[in-house]
Amino acid sequence: MAVHLRLTRTGRHKRPLYRVVAADSRKPRDGRFLEILGIFDPLKDAGLPELKQERVLSWLHQGAQPTVTVKTLLRRSGVWKQFETEKAAKTTAKAPKTVKKTVKKKGA
């Protein structure tokens, strides 16, 4: 099951309100989702979403793919930068050390 982090629209006519959710990629936009991760109100001046950062990071580390719009919101709130630093730290910690081997020549 491919999980995407995306927006679902709620609110009323001409007053949109979006939820940031983790959902199966095969489900419709406003269909069933796995978890609500935050709320985004585009009509507010700040334009920043209210997110559950720990849960968003957890989903990202498990391989959930954010949509373009959600990735932009994550960048604005600073969660994406935190995810990338954690990911970089994890990959450098896992990188095996290279060992130089000396090759002896025959007859020399």
N, C-alpha and C positions, 0 to 999 in steps of 0.2 A: 504494500500500500504506500503510495507516494503522498507524503504530507506536505502541504503548502501553507505558508503563513500569508493570509490575505484578508481583505476587508469585506464585511457584510454590511449592507445598508439597513439602517433602522431610522427612526424618526418619523416625521410627518411630511406632508406636502410642502415643498420649498424650504424645509428645515432639516437637512440631512444630518444624520449622526451615524458614524461608522464604528463597528466593532472590529478589532484586530483579533482574528481567530486562527487556530490551527485546524485545518480541515483536510479531508481526503480530496485529492485533486480531481477525482471523478464526480464529486458532488456539485450541485448547482451553487451559484454565488450566495444566495440567501438560504441554502439548504442546511442539512445537518452538519455539525462541526464537532470537533473533539474537545476543544477547550477555548474559553474566552481569555485572551491575553491582554486586552486593553480596550480603550475607547479613544476615538479621534473625532473631534468636533471641528470641521473645517471653517465654521463661521466665527470661531474665537480669534482674537487678534494674534495670539502667540503661534497658533498652528502646530503646537506640540501635542503628541498623543500622551495619554496617561497609560503607562504600560506596567505590567508585572515583569520586571527585568529578569528576575531569576528564572521564571518559567519560559520567557522568550529565549534566554540563553540556553536553557535546557533543551528546548526544541531544536534550536540551531545546531547544538552539539550532536543531537541525535540524527541530523541530516535533513531537517525540514528546509524547504526552499522558499524564501520569501519572494513575493511578486515584486515588480519594479516599484510600485507605489509604496508597499510596506517597507522595502529596503530603503527608500528615501526617508520615510518616517523614522526608521531605526537609526539612520545617519543623523537626522536632526536631533534626536533624543540622546545620542551618544552610545546607544546599545551596540550598534554595528562595530564601532571602533573597539569597544571592550571585547566583543566576540573575536575580532581579528587578532587582537593582542594575545588573548588566551589561546587561540588556535596556533599562532606563531610560536608561543612559548611551549606548547604541547609538542609541536613538530620538531623543534630544536632539542627538546629533552629526549625524544625518541630516536633521533638521528644516530646511527651507529658511528663509532669512531673508526676512522680508516687506519689500518695498520700497514706500515711499509714493510714489504718483504724484500730481503736482499737475495739476489740471484747469484749463485756461484757459477763461474764459468768452468767448463771442463778443460782440464789440461793447463790451466793458467796458474 
